[in-house]
């Protein structure tokens, strides 16, 4: 494909849209002008490798493009919604929103996963091992939607499905790397690294207490050391953010009082 040209569409051998394609379009409340785009996004490479040879736009190329579209729309949304957030906060919120964890949830929530076509190599795998596959499929769908509907309608769809997550408190609960977030907070606020105290309990469980330069601490249990540390870090991150928010409100109140006549 040359630069500026449209990606390939259906060949003459491509069958008419199947009932499944029409059903998923109705469920997602998105009518495709050319069903080939939706067909391409629903056919995982593992399915194509085992199925009949049909000319469709490449799944991985759609995923690549969809990833860029999602990032653009989310960056713009965050920039508009949180005018007081600095670059670090915006970057953190964006990284959580476009993480596999959130994209996987959206692929399930929208019902997209019900219609994905996999090869036999993936069909029997448990859901937890398909997180990346589902996230990739969501991005491929966004790429297909863009080429069929254009940027405005694609941005409207992204804004709608991401809306429940466009809340800082909810976002940080979904943080895929809470230990990294805690480290960033601790270094920025107190110039120190977090400290983790681990206890091995009966039954093979673990308890971790996380602490920073503040007096705040948080403890959590897990079936592994990593799980307990991540849970403790996530809890402490929320405590610190609540603490900083209260401190900011107190400072703002004092400032208003000083300005009062």
KAVEN-V52686 format. One record per pair of residues at least 12 apart in sequence whose ideal C-beta (glycine too) atoms are under 6 Angstrom apart, sorted by the first residue. I is the first residue (numbers start at 1). J is the second residue. Records with the same first field share a line. If there is no record, write none. Layout:
# KAVEN-V52686
I: J ; J
This chain:
# KAVEN-V52686
7: 57
8: 57
9: 36
10: 36
11: 55
14: 54
17: 35
20: 115
21: 35 ; 38 ; 39
24: 115
27: 111
28: 110
32: 148
33: 148
34: 148
37: 144 ; 147 ; 148
38: 144
39: 56
40: 56 ; 57 ; 144
41: 62 ; 140 ; 141 ; 144
42: 115 ; 116 ; 117
43: 117
44: 118
45: 59
46: 118 ; 119 ; 121 ; 122
47: 117 ; 118 ; 119
49: 119
50: 119
59: 140
62: 140 ; 143 ; 144
63: 136 ; 139 ; 140
65: 143
66: 139 ; 140 ; 142 ; 143
67: 139
69: 142 ; 146
70: 98 ; 142
71: 98
73: 155 ; 158
74: 94 ; 97 ; 98
75: 94
78: 90 ; 93 ; 94
93: 171
96: 171 ; 174 ; 175
99: 176
100: 131 ; 132 ; 135
101: 176
103: 135 ; 138
104: 131 ; 134 ; 135
106: 138 ; 161
107: 134 ; 137 ; 138
112: 141
113: 134
116: 137
172: 237
178: 230 ; 233 ; 234 ; 237
179: 233
181: 237
182: 194 ; 233 ; 236 ; 237
185: 240
186: 212
190: 212 ; 213
192: 213
194: 210 ; 212
195: 211
196: 208 ; 210 ; 229
197: 209
205: 221
206: 222 ; 225 ; 228
207: 221
208: 220 ; 228 ; 229 ; 232
210: 232 ; 233 ; 236
216: 239 ; 240
218: 232 ; 235 ; 236 ; 239
219: 232
220: 232 ; 235
